[in-house]
Amino acid sequence: MEIQQLRAFLSVAQTKNFTKSAELMFISQSTVTMRIKALEQALGKKIFERDNRQVLLTPAGKELLDYAKRIIDLVDEGSRKLSMEETFEDSLVVGSLHSLWDYLLFPIMTEFQAKHPRTALRFITGHSWDIVQHILDGVIDFGIVLIPPTHSEIEVLPFMTEEIKLVTNVDTYFTDEIDLANLSNLPYIHMDWGPIYNRWFEKNVGKQILSLMVDHASLYVQYLRSGHYLGLLPSAIADTFIQRGELVSLPFRSKTKPPIIQSYIIYPKRKVESIKRLLEHMLQA
């Protein structure tokens, strides 16, 4: 099994077309076909079902897909780190969720880079479980997640705790305390802030079909700033825009106490020395 064979496999799995994959990889179609056949021979299994109209992954191909992605990611990250040796003293790959990057981590990382200009940084976004898997694979050196892993090779440290705030545009016409049980009757926009938050929300608002839902923090805030929507935000994000005078916090009541959103620092125990400066910086933030 060779790296170029895996790259061809991933390309065909994505495009479902040998000709298109050849164009994207700047090689001939026959070379793509040869690499796929060689990979199938090495594995002793067919990884694609092919006919004149379509190319589909076999069960074996589906099983291989995730491993191939992880292998290629690891090889590419190793190449990047080696290429930086002459220019930088160190390089770190940091992973976290979109929502944490946008308003919590960006200023912290900007300050760290200013203090350590000879450290090359690469940022990756993903779900908590993506970050954990990348850490186990050796692709990510340092992560910040909302769901802490329980793995003997990963160190987990509490990072930030945030309360939940109900916010809206500064030109709001809402003046009274909001009962969360009535959110479905209000111009509320919803975002998922993690499993603990979701359980609390369902208990206090109920299983309702909401008219507007998003899954990206920047888009969520954009809606809240642009119109008369209500939204629930972690305090680190909410306070940023409240201080700018773009959002206001509203009083609300719920059946049970709102959860505290806890984020966690995670890193491979074997890399404790290489991430020491970043860890100290994060804990002082």
C-alpha positions as CSV (number, residue, x, y, z in Angstrom):
1,M,0.0,0.0,0.0
2,E,1.5,3.3,-1.2
3,I,0.7,6.9,-0.4
4,Q,0.0,7.8,-4.1
5,Q,-2.4,4.8,-4.2
6,L,-4.3,6.2,-1.2
7,R,-4.4,9.7,-2.7
8,A,-5.9,8.2,-5.9
9,F,-8.4,6.3,-3.8
10,L,-9.5,9.4,-1.8
11,S,-9.9,11.4,-5.0
12,V,-12.0,8.8,-6.8
13,A,-14.1,8.3,-3.6
14,Q,-14.8,12.0,-3.6
15,T,-15.4,12.6,-7.3
16,K,-16.9,9.1,-8.1
17,N,-15.2,9.6,-11.5
18,F,-11.8,8.3,-12.7
19,T,-11.5,10.9,-15.4
20,K,-12.2,13.8,-13.1
21,S,-9.8,12.5,-10.5
22,A,-7.1,12.2,-13.1
23,E,-7.7,15.9,-14.1
24,L,-7.6,17.0,-10.4
25,M,-4.4,15.1,-9.7
26,F,-2.7,16.1,-13.0
27,I,-2.1,12.5,-14.1
28,S,-3.5,10.3,-16.7
29,Q,-6.7,8.3,-16.2
30,S,-4.7,5.1,-16.8
31,T,-2.4,6.0,-13.9
32,V,-5.4,6.5,-11.6
33,T,-6.8,3.1,-12.7
34,M,-3.4,1.4,-12.2
35,R,-3.0,2.8,-8.7
36,I,-6.5,1.7,-7.7
37,K,-5.9,-1.8,-9.1
38,A,-2.6,-2.0,-7.3
39,L,-4.3,-0.9,-4.0
40,E,-7.0,-3.5,-4.5
41,Q,-4.4,-6.2,-5.1
42,A,-2.5,-5.2,-2.0
43,L,-5.6,-5.3,0.1
44,G,-7.0,-8.4,-1.5
45,K,-10.4,-6.8,-1.8
46,K,-12.3,-4.6,-4.3
47,I,-12.8,-1.1,-3.1
48,F,-14.9,0.2,-6.0
49,E,-17.8,-1.1,-7.9
50,R,-17.6,0.2,-11.5
51,D,-19.9,0.3,-14.5
52,N,-20.4,2.6,-17.4
53,R,-22.4,5.1,-15.4
54,Q,-21.1,5.3,-11.9
55,V,-18.3,4.5,-9.4
56,L,-19.4,3.4,-5.9
57,L,-17.5,2.4,-2.8
58,T,-17.7,-1.3,-1.8
59,P,-18.2,-2.2,1.9
60,A,-14.4,-2.6,2.0
61,G,-13.9,0.8,0.4
62,K,-16.1,2.4,2.9
63,E,-14.2,0.8,5.7
64,L,-10.9,2.0,4.2
65,L,-12.0,5.6,3.6
66,D,-11.6,7.0,7.1
67,Y,-8.3,5.3,7.7
68,A,-7.0,6.6,4.3
69,K,-7.9,10.1,5.2
70,R,-6.1,9.8,8.6
71,I,-3.0,8.4,7.0
72,I,-2.8,11.1,4.4
73,D,-3.5,13.8,7.0
74,L,-0.6,12.5,9.1
75,V,1.8,12.3,6.1
76,D,0.9,15.8,5.0
77,E,1.3,17.2,8.5
78,G,4.7,15.5,8.9
79,S,5.8,17.0,5.6
80,R,4.6,20.5,6.6
81,K,6.5,20.3,9.9
82,L,9.7,19.2,8.3
83,S,9.6,21.9,5.7
84,M,9.3,24.6,8.5
85,E,12.4,23.5,10.4
86,E,14.7,26.0,8.6
87,T,12.3,28.9,9.1
88,F,10.8,28.3,12.5
89,E,12.0,27.1,15.8
90,D,8.7,25.1,16.4
91,S,5.4,24.4,14.9
92,L,2.1,23.6,16.5
93,V,-1.3,22.4,15.1
94,V,-4.2,23.7,17.2
95,G,-7.7,22.4,16.7
96,S,-11.1,23.5,18.0
97,L,-14.8,24.1,17.2
98,H,-15.9,27.0,14.9
99,S,-17.8,28.6,17.8
100,L,-14.7,28.7,20.0
101,W,-12.4,30.0,17.3
102,D,-14.6,32.9,16.2
103,Y,-14.9,34.8,19.5
104,L,-12.9,33.1,22.2
105,L,-9.6,31.7,20.8
106,F,-8.8,34.2,18.0
107,P,-7.5,37.0,20.4
108,I,-5.7,34.5,22.6
109,M,-3.9,32.9,19.6
110,T,-3.1,36.3,18.1
111,E,-1.4,37.3,21.4
112,F,0.5,34.1,21.5
113,Q,1.8,34.5,18.0
114,A,2.9,38.0,18.8
115,K,4.9,36.7,21.8
116,H,6.4,33.7,19.9
117,P,6.9,34.8,16.2
118,R,9.2,31.9,15.7
119,T,6.5,29.3,16.4
120,A,4.5,28.4,13.3
121,L,0.8,27.8,13.9
122,R,-1.8,25.9,12.0
123,F,-5.4,26.0,13.0
124,I,-8.0,23.3,12.3
125,T,-11.7,23.4,12.9
126,G,-14.0,20.5,13.6
127,H,-16.4,18.8,16.0
128,S,-15.1,17.7,19.4
129,W,-14.8,14.1,18.3
130,D,-12.9,15.2,15.1
131,I,-10.3,17.1,17.3
132,V,-9.9,14.1,19.6
133,Q,-9.3,11.7,16.7
134,H,-6.8,14.0,15.1
135,I,-4.9,14.2,18.4
136,L,-4.8,10.4,18.7
137,D,-3.6,10.3,15.1
138,G,-0.8,12.8,15.8
139,V,-2.2,15.4,13.4
140,I,-3.2,17.9,16.1
141,D,-0.9,18.9,19.0
142,F,-3.3,20.9,21.1
143,G,-7.1,21.1,21.2
144,I,-10.0,23.0,22.9
145,V,-13.3,21.1,23.0
146,L,-16.7,21.1,24.7
147,I,-16.9,17.4,25.2
148,P,-13.9,16.0,27.1
149,P,-12.5,12.7,26.0
150,T,-11.7,9.8,28.4
151,H,-8.6,8.3,26.9
152,S,-5.4,7.3,28.7
153,E,-3.2,9.0,26.1
154,I,-4.9,12.4,26.3
155,E,-4.5,15.0,29.1
156,V,-7.7,17.0,29.8
157,L,-7.8,20.3,31.7
158,P,-10.7,22.6,32.4
159,F,-10.4,25.8,30.4
160,M,-13.2,28.3,30.5
161,T,-16.6,28.4,32.1
162,E,-19.4,30.5,30.5
163,E,-22.9,31.2,31.5
164,I,-25.8,31.4,29.0
165,K,-27.2,34.8,28.1
166,L,-30.4,35.7,26.1
167,V,-29.5,38.5,23.7
168,T,-31.0,40.5,20.9
169,N,-30.4,43.5,18.7
170,V,-29.9,46.9,20.5
171,D,-33.0,48.3,18.8
172,T,-35.1,45.6,20.5
173,Y,-38.7,46.2,21.4
174,F,-38.5,43.5,24.1
175,T,-38.7,45.0,27.6
176,D,-40.3,42.4,29.8
177,E,-38.7,39.2,31.2
178,I,-38.8,36.4,28.7
179,D,-40.2,33.0,29.7
180,L,-38.3,30.4,27.7
181,A,-41.3,28.2,27.6
182,N,-42.7,30.7,25.1
183,L,-39.7,30.8,22.8
184,S,-41.5,29.1,20.0
185,N,-43.9,32.0,19.8
186,L,-41.1,34.5,19.6
187,P,-38.6,35.4,16.8
188,Y,-36.1,33.0,18.3
189,I,-33.1,31.6,16.4
190,H,-31.5,28.4,17.6
191,M,-28.0,27.0,17.8
192,D,-26.6,23.9,19.4
193,W,-24.1,24.6,22.2
194,G,-23.4,21.1,23.2
195,P,-25.1,18.1,24.9
196,I,-25.5,19.6,28.3
197,Y,-27.0,22.8,26.8
198,N,-29.3,20.7,24.6
199,R,-30.7,18.7,27.5
200,W,-31.4,21.9,29.4
201,F,-33.0,23.5,26.4
202,E,-35.3,20.6,25.7
203,K,-36.3,20.4,29.4
204,N,-37.2,24.1,29.5
205,V,-38.5,24.7,26.0
206,G,-39.6,21.3,25.0
207,K,-39.2,19.3,21.8
208,Q,-40.5,21.9,19.3
209,I,-39.9,22.4,15.6
210,L,-38.1,25.8,15.5
211,S,-38.5,28.1,12.5
212,L,-34.8,29.0,12.2
213,M,-31.7,27.1,13.2
214,V,-28.0,27.5,12.3
215,D,-24.8,25.6,13.0
216,H,-22.2,28.3,12.8
217,A,-21.5,30.9,15.4
218,S,-20.6,33.8,13.0
219,L,-23.9,33.3,11.1
220,Y,-25.8,33.1,14.4
221,V,-24.4,36.4,15.6
222,Q,-25.0,38.0,12.2
223,Y,-28.7,37.2,12.4
224,L,-28.9,38.5,16.0
225,R,-27.2,41.7,15.1
226,S,-29.2,42.3,11.9
227,G,-32.8,41.9,13.0
228,H,-35.2,41.5,15.9
229,Y,-34.2,37.9,16.7
230,L,-33.7,36.4,20.1
231,G,-30.8,34.0,20.8
232,L,-29.0,32.2,23.6
233,L,-25.3,32.8,23.6
234,P,-22.3,31.7,25.8
235,S,-21.2,34.8,27.7
236,A,-17.7,35.0,26.1
237,I,-19.5,35.6,22.7
238,A,-22.4,37.6,24.1
239,D,-20.2,40.0,26.1
240,T,-18.1,40.8,23.1
241,F,-21.1,42.3,21.3
242,I,-22.7,43.8,24.3
243,Q,-19.6,45.8,25.0
244,R,-19.6,47.0,21.4
245,G,-23.1,48.2,21.8
246,E,-24.5,45.8,19.1
247,L,-26.4,43.4,21.3
248,V,-28.2,43.7,24.6
249,S,-28.9,41.0,27.3
250,L,-32.5,40.3,28.2
251,P,-33.8,38.9,31.5
252,F,-35.3,35.4,31.2
253,R,-36.7,32.7,33.4
254,S,-36.6,29.0,32.9
255,K,-37.8,25.9,34.8
256,T,-34.3,24.9,35.7
257,K,-31.0,26.7,36.2
258,P,-29.2,27.4,32.9
259,P,-26.1,25.3,32.4
260,I,-22.6,26.5,32.6
261,I,-20.8,25.8,29.4
262,Q,-17.4,24.3,30.1
263,S,-14.6,24.1,27.5
264,Y,-11.5,21.9,27.9
265,I,-7.9,21.9,26.8
266,I,-6.8,18.6,25.5
267,Y,-3.4,17.4,24.3
268,P,-1.4,14.2,23.9
269,K,0.5,13.4,27.1
270,R,3.6,12.5,25.1
271,K,3.7,16.1,23.8
272,V,3.6,17.9,27.1
273,E,7.0,19.5,26.6
274,S,6.3,20.7,23.0
275,I,3.1,22.4,23.9
276,K,4.3,23.8,27.3
277,R,4.5,27.5,26.2
278,L,1.1,27.4,24.6
279,L,-0.4,25.7,27.6
280,E,0.9,28.3,30.0
281,H,-0.4,31.1,27.7
282,M,-3.8,29.5,27.5
283,L,-4.1,29.0,31.3
284,Q,-3.2,32.7,31.8
285,A,-5.7,34.0,29.3
